Amino acid sequence: MEHGVIDRFEEDIAVIEFSGVTRDFARSELPSEARPGDAIVLDNGVIRIDKGGTAERRKEIDRLMDELFE
């Protein structure tokens, strides 16, 4: 099982970062609601969104933005 983050979409390709290394997947392999910045889990070739991980990432980004603009 691998954990990653959706970096971006390039037409029909999803670029996902795993521990600092990006890999390309067909966008059709991801759930339809997947968005850049979502945390994902790749398990036996199946990609699913890690909703808890995504919420944690967004909370940390908000905290850092607040800190930056204080």
N, CA, C and O atoms as CSV, one atom per row, in Angstrom:
chain,resi,resn,atom,element,x,y,z
A,1,MET,N,N,0.841,-1.167,0.000
A,1,MET,CA,C,0.000,0.000,0.000
A,1,MET,C,C,0.895,1.242,0.000
A,1,MET,O,O,1.833,1.350,0.790
A,2,GLU,N,N,0.584,2.177,-0.904
A,2,GLU,CA,C,1.361,3.411,-1.002
A,2,GLU,C,C,0.440,4.602,-0.785
A,2,GLU,O,O,-0.734,4.579,-1.156
A,3,HIS,N,N,1.001,5.645,-0.173
A,3,HIS,CA,C,0.259,6.879,0.045
A,3,HIS,C,C,0.873,7.963,-0.820
A,3,HIS,O,O,2.096,8.070,-0.913
A,4,GLY,N,N,0.034,8.766,-1.451
A,4,GLY,CA,C,0.519,9.826,-2.311
A,4,GLY,C,C,-0.435,11.004,-2.315
A,4,GLY,O,O,-1.422,11.038,-1.581
A,5,VAL,N,N,-0.112,11.969,-3.162
A,5,VAL,CA,C,-0.927,13.175,-3.314
A,5,VAL,C,C,-1.054,13.473,-4.797
A,5,VAL,O,O,-0.076,13.409,-5.542
A,6,ILE,N,N,-2.264,13.797,-5.216
A,6,ILE,CA,C,-2.471,14.173,-6.619
A,6,ILE,C,C,-1.840,15.539,-6.827
A,6,ILE,O,O,-2.261,16.523,-6.219
A,7,ASP,N,N,-0.839,15.599,-7.676
A,7,ASP,CA,C,-0.144,16.851,-7.962
A,7,ASP,C,C,-0.921,17.676,-8.977
A,7,ASP,O,O,-1.148,18.869,-8.778
A,8,ARG,N,N,-1.327,17.031,-10.071
A,8,ARG,CA,C,-2.017,17.773,-11.127
A,8,ARG,C,C,-2.595,16.792,-12.143
A,8,ARG,O,O,-2.293,15.598,-12.145
A,9,PHE,N,N,-3.437,17.352,-13.000
A,9,PHE,CA,C,-3.957,16.609,-14.142
A,9,PHE,C,C,-3.411,17.244,-15.406
A,9,PHE,O,O,-3.367,18.469,-15.518
A,10,GLU,N,N,-3.000,16.433,-16.343
A,10,GLU,CA,C,-2.548,16.883,-17.661
A,10,GLU,C,C,-3.369,16.114,-18.681
A,10,GLU,O,O,-3.030,14.991,-19.056
A,11,GLU,N,N,-4.456,16.740,-19.125
A,11,GLU,CA,C,-5.419,16.106,-20.026
A,11,GLU,C,C,-5.917,14.809,-19.407
A,11,GLU,O,O,-6.618,14.864,-18.397
A,12,ASP,N,N,-5.593,13.652,-19.957
A,12,ASP,CA,C,-6.098,12.377,-19.454
A,12,ASP,C,C,-5.129,11.686,-18.490
A,12,ASP,O,O,-5.298,10.510,-18.170
A,13,ILE,N,N,-4.120,12.420,-18.033
A,13,ILE,CA,C,-3.098,11.865,-17.143
A,13,ILE,C,C,-3.211,12.516,-15.766
A,13,ILE,O,O,-3.382,13.731,-15.660
A,14,ALA,N,N,-3.117,11.708,-14.721
A,14,ALA,CA,C,-3.032,12.193,-13.344
A,14,ALA,C,C,-1.588,12.025,-12.894
A,14,ALA,O,O,-1.030,10.930,-12.976
A,15,VAL,N,N,-0.988,13.102,-12.423
A,15,VAL,CA,C,0.382,13.054,-11.910
A,15,VAL,C,C,0.268,12.982,-10.388
A,15,VAL,O,O,-0.266,13.888,-9.748
A,16,ILE,N,N,0.777,11.895,-9.826
A,16,ILE,CA,C,0.674,11.653,-8.390
A,16,ILE,C,C,2.070,11.564,-7.795
A,16,ILE,O,O,2.954,10.901,-8.338
A,17,GLU,N,N,2.253,12.246,-6.665
A,17,GLU,CA,C,3.549,12.250,-5.994
A,17,GLU,C,C,3.545,11.232,-4.858
A,17,GLU,O,O,2.652,11.222,-4.011
A,18,PHE,N,N,4.565,10.379,-4.863
A,18,PHE,CA,C,4.788,9.397,-3.810
A,18,PHE,C,C,6.176,9.651,-3.240
A,18,PHE,O,O,7.173,9.394,-3.915
A,19,SER,N,N,6.258,10.142,-2.029
A,19,SER,CA,C,7.555,10.372,-1.350
A,19,SER,C,C,8.525,11.156,-2.219
A,19,SER,O,O,9.693,10.785,-2.339
A,20,GLY,N,N,8.051,12.234,-2.825
A,20,GLY,CA,C,8.911,13.098,-3.623
A,20,GLY,C,C,9.133,12.655,-5.057
A,20,GLY,O,O,9.820,13.345,-5.810
A,21,VAL,N,N,8.573,11.530,-5.451
A,21,VAL,CA,C,8.714,11.014,-6.814
A,21,VAL,C,C,7.336,11.005,-7.471
A,21,VAL,O,O,6.375,10.477,-6.910
A,22,THR,N,N,7.248,11.596,-8.670
A,22,THR,CA,C,5.957,11.614,-9.353
A,22,THR,C,C,5.827,10.444,-10.311
A,22,THR,O,O,6.796,10.001,-10.929
A,23,ARG,N,N,4.597,9.959,-10.412
A,23,ARG,CA,C,4.278,8.880,-11.349
A,23,ARG,C,C,2.982,9.253,-12.056
A,23,ARG,O,O,2.111,9.903,-11.479
A,24,ASP,N,N,2.869,8.841,-13.297
A,24,ASP,CA,C,1.687,9.136,-14.100
A,24,ASP,C,C,0.732,7.949,-14.111
A,24,ASP,O,O,1.143,6.792,-14.197
A,25,PHE,N,N,-0.559,8.273,-14.022
A,25,PHE,CA,C,-1.627,7.283,-14.092
A,25,PHE,C,C,-2.683,7.805,-15.041
A,25,PHE,O,O,-2.824,9.016,-15.217
A,26,ALA,N,N,-3.419,6.909,-15.647
A,26,ALA,CA,C,-4.562,7.340,-16.448
A,26,ALA,C,C,-5.574,7.978,-15.501
A,26,ALA,O,O,-5.874,7.430,-14.440
A,27,ARG,N,N,-6.091,9.125,-15.889
A,27,ARG,CA,C,-7.060,9.820,-15.041
A,27,ARG,C,C,-8.273,8.930,-14.766
A,27,ARG,O,O,-8.908,9.045,-13.717
A,28,SER,N,N,-8.585,8.056,-15.697
A,28,SER,CA,C,-9.733,7.156,-15.542
A,28,SER,C,C,-9.539,6.142,-14.412
A,28,SER,O,O,-10.505,5.516,-13.976
A,29,GLU,N,N,-8.295,5.971,-13.930
A,29,GLU,CA,C,-8.033,5.054,-12.823
A,29,GLU,C,C,-8.394,5.650,-11.467
A,29,GLU,O,O,-8.462,4.935,-10.468
A,30,LEU,N,N,-8.626,6.966,-11.436
A,30,LEU,CA,C,-8.951,7.645,-10.188
A,30,LEU,C,C,-10.454,7.780,-10.034
A,30,LEU,O,O,-11.184,7.766,-11.025
A,31,PRO,N,N,-10.923,7.913,-8.797
A,31,PRO,CA,C,-12.343,8.192,-8.602
A,31,PRO,C,C,-12.713,9.506,-9.296
A,31,PRO,O,O,-11.885,10.413,-9.382
A,32,SER,N,N,-13.923,9.612,-9.781
A,32,SER,CA,C,-14.335,10.791,-10.552
A,32,SER,C,C,-14.270,12.084,-9.748
A,32,SER,O,O,-14.116,13.159,-10.328
A,33,GLU,N,N,-14.384,11.999,-8.423
A,33,GLU,CA,C,-14.358,13.207,-7.590
A,33,GLU,C,C,-12.947,13.645,-7.200
A,33,GLU,O,O,-12.792,14.631,-6.480
A,34,ALA,N,N,-11.921,12.936,-7.656
A,34,ALA,CA,C,-10.535,13.250,-7.308
A,34,ALA,C,C,-10.137,14.625,-7.836
A,34,ALA,O,O,-10.471,14.998,-8.961
A,35,ARG,N,N,-9.415,15.368,-6.995
A,35,ARG,CA,C,-8.961,16.718,-7.328
A,35,ARG,C,C,-7.480,16.865,-6.976
A,35,ARG,O,O,-6.983,16.154,-6.103
A,36,PRO,N,N,-6.767,17.781,-7.644
A,36,PRO,CA,C,-5.376,18.048,-7.245
A,36,PRO,C,C,-5.324,18.425,-5.763
A,36,PRO,O,O,-6.165,19.176,-5.270
A,37,GLY,N,N,-4.330,17.893,-5.071
A,37,GLY,CA,C,-4.180,18.142,-3.646
A,37,GLY,C,C,-4.774,17.051,-2.781
A,37,GLY,O,O,-4.491,16.989,-1.585
A,38,ASP,N,N,-5.596,16.184,-3.367
A,38,ASP,CA,C,-6.177,15.087,-2.593
A,38,ASP,C,C,-5.110,14.062,-2.227
A,38,ASP,O,O,-4.253,13.713,-3.038
A,39,ALA,N,N,-5.184,13.590,-0.990
A,39,ALA,CA,C,-4.350,12.466,-0.564
A,39,ALA,C,C,-4.995,11.202,-1.114
A,39,ALA,O,O,-6.219,11.077,-1.134
A,40,ILE,N,N,-4.169,10.272,-1.557
A,40,ILE,CA,C,-4.698,9.026,-2.116
A,40,ILE,C,C,-3.964,7.834,-1.513
A,40,ILE,O,O,-2.884,7.958,-0.936
A,41,VAL,N,N,-4.589,6.687,-1.670
A,41,VAL,CA,C,-3.970,5.421,-1.300
A,41,VAL,C,C,-4.002,4.538,-2.538
A,41,VAL,O,O,-5.048,4.373,-3.166
A,42,LEU,N,N,-2.858,3.977,-2.882
A,42,LEU,CA,C,-2.745,3.019,-3.988
A,42,LEU,C,C,-2.559,1.649,-3.350
A,42,LEU,O,O,-1.540,1.382,-2.713
A,43,ASP,N,N,-3.555,0.782,-3.528
A,43,ASP,CA,C,-3.534,-0.530,-2.900
A,43,ASP,C,C,-3.875,-1.589,-3.938
A,43,ASP,O,O,-5.004,-1.653,-4.422
A,44,ASN,N,N,-2.900,-2.412,-4.276
A,44,ASN,CA,C,-3.082,-3.471,-5.278
A,44,ASN,C,C,-3.620,-2.924,-6.597
A,44,ASN,O,O,-4.502,-3.521,-7.215
A,45,GLY,N,N,-3.080,-1.785,-7.017
A,45,GLY,CA,C,-3.464,-1.202,-8.298
A,45,GLY,C,C,-4.741,-0.382,-8.274
A,45,GLY,O,O,-5.139,0.172,-9.299
A,46,VAL,N,N,-5.389,-0.297,-7.118
A,46,VAL,CA,C,-6.634,0.479,-6.993
A,46,VAL,C,C,-6.328,1.765,-6.244
A,46,VAL,O,O,-5.723,1.740,-5.173
A,47,ILE,N,N,-6.751,2.893,-6.816
A,47,ILE,CA,C,-6.526,4.195,-6.209
A,47,ILE,C,C,-7.825,4.651,-5.561
A,47,ILE,O,O,-8.889,4.642,-6.180
A,48,ARG,N,N,-7.709,5.054,-4.287
A,48,ARG,CA,C,-8.866,5.628,-3.599
A,48,ARG,C,C,-8.434,6.897,-2.886
A,48,ARG,O,O,-7.268,7.058,-2.526
A,49,ILE,N,N,-9.378,7.783,-2.690
A,49,ILE,CA,C,-9.094,9.034,-1.996
A,49,ILE,C,C,-9.051,8.766,-0.500
A,49,ILE,O,O,-9.919,8.089,0.050
A,50,ASP,N,N,-8.029,9.307,0.148
A,50,ASP,CA,C,-7.893,9.235,1.602
A,50,ASP,C,C,-8.507,10.522,2.151
A,50,ASP,O,O,-7.820,11.535,2.284
A,51,LYS,N,N,-9.808,10.478,2.471
A,51,LYS,CA,C,-10.519,11.690,2.885
A,51,LYS,C,C,-9.939,12.285,4.164
A,51,LYS,O,O,-9.851,13.506,4.295
A,52,GLY,N,N,-9.548,11.441,5.099
A,52,GLY,CA,C,-8.930,11.934,6.322
A,52,GLY,C,C,-7.594,12.602,6.042
A,52,GLY,O,O,-7.304,13.669,6.582
A,53,GLY,N,N,-6.786,11.980,5.208
A,53,GLY,CA,C,-5.495,12.553,4.838
A,53,GLY,C,C,-5.639,13.857,4.077
A,53,GLY,O,O,-4.852,14.784,4.266
A,54,THR,N,N,-6.651,13.930,3.211
A,54,THR,CA,C,-6.901,15.155,2.457
A,54,THR,C,C,-7.300,16.280,3.405
A,54,THR,O,O,-6.812,17.402,3.272
A,55,ALA,N,N,-8.184,15.991,4.361
A,55,ALA,CA,C,-8.621,17.006,5.328
A,55,ALA,C,C,-7.438,17.499,6.165
A,55,ALA,O,O,-7.318,18.697,6.418
A,56,GLU,N,N,-6.569,16.588,6.593
A,56,GLU,CA,C,-5.384,16.969,7.366
A,56,GLU,C,C,-4.459,17.864,6.556
A,56,GLU,O,O,-3.951,18.861,7.068
A,57,ARG,N,N,-4.235,17.507,5.279
A,57,ARG,CA,C,-3.370,18.322,4.408
A,57,ARG,C,C,-3.938,19.725,4.253
A,57,ARG,O,O,-3.204,20.708,4.354
A,58,ARG,N,N,-5.225,19.822,4.012
A,58,ARG,CA,C,-5.848,21.140,3.811
A,58,ARG,C,C,-5.792,21.975,5.087
A,58,ARG,O,O,-5.573,23.185,5.033
A,59,LYS,N,N,-5.989,21.330,6.228
A,59,LYS,CA,C,-5.905,22.035,7.510
A,59,LYS,C,C,-4.488,22.566,7.724
A,59,LYS,O,O,-4.313,23.703,8.161
A,60,GLU,N,N,-3.472,21.747,7.418
A,60,GLU,CA,C,-2.081,22.177,7.571
A,60,GLU,C,C,-1.745,23.311,6.601
A,60,GLU,O,O,-1.034,24.245,6.971
A,61,ILE,N,N,-2.238,23.242,5.388
A,61,ILE,CA,C,-2.005,24.313,4.412
A,61,ILE,C,C,-2.646,25.604,4.897
A,61,ILE,O,O,-2.037,26.669,4.800
A,62,ASP,N,N,-3.870,25.524,5.420
A,62,ASP,CA,C,-4.540,26.716,5.960
A,62,ASP,C,C,-3.746,27.310,7.111
A,62,ASP,O,O,-3.599,28.529,7.205
A,63,ARG,N,N,-3.228,26.448,7.995
A,63,ARG,CA,C,-2.429,26.915,9.126
A,63,ARG,C,C,-1.170,27.631,8.648
A,63,ARG,O,O,-0.820,28.695,9.159
A,64,LEU,N,N,-0.493,27.042,7.665
A,64,LEU,CA,C,0.720,27.658,7.129
A,64,LEU,C,C,0.419,28.988,6.442
A,64,LEU,O,O,1.195,29.936,6.557
A,65,MET,N,N,-0.692,29.058,5.738
A,65,MET,CA,C,-1.074,30.319,5.069
A,65,MET,C,C,-1.381,31.393,6.112
A,65,MET,O,O,-0.989,32.548,5.949
A,66,ASP,N,N,-2.080,31.014,7.180
A,66,ASP,CA,C,-2.364,31.969,8.261
A,66,ASP,C,C,-1.078,32.472,8.878
A,66,ASP,O,O,-0.932,33.666,9.139
A,67,GLU,N,N,-0.138,31.557,9.113
A,67,GLU,CA,C,1.150,31.911,9.704
A,67,GLU,C,C,1.939,32.828,8.785
A,67,GLU,O,O,2.581,33.771,9.247
A,68,LEU,N,N,1.895,32.561,7.503
A,68,LEU,CA,C,2.627,33.352,6.528
A,68,LEU,C,C,2.109,34.787,6.454
A,68,LEU,O,O,2.890,35.728,6.310
A,69,PHE,N,N,0.798,34.947,6.552
A,69,PHE,CA,C,0.203,36.276,6.372
A,69,PHE,C,C,-0.151,36.980,7.657
A,69,PHE,O,O,-0.915,37.945,7.640
A,70,GLU,N,N,0.395,36.513,8.792
A,70,GLU,CA,C,0.163,37.203,10.064
A,70,GLU,C,C,0.899,38.511,10.119
A,70,GLU,O,O,0.816,39.224,11.119
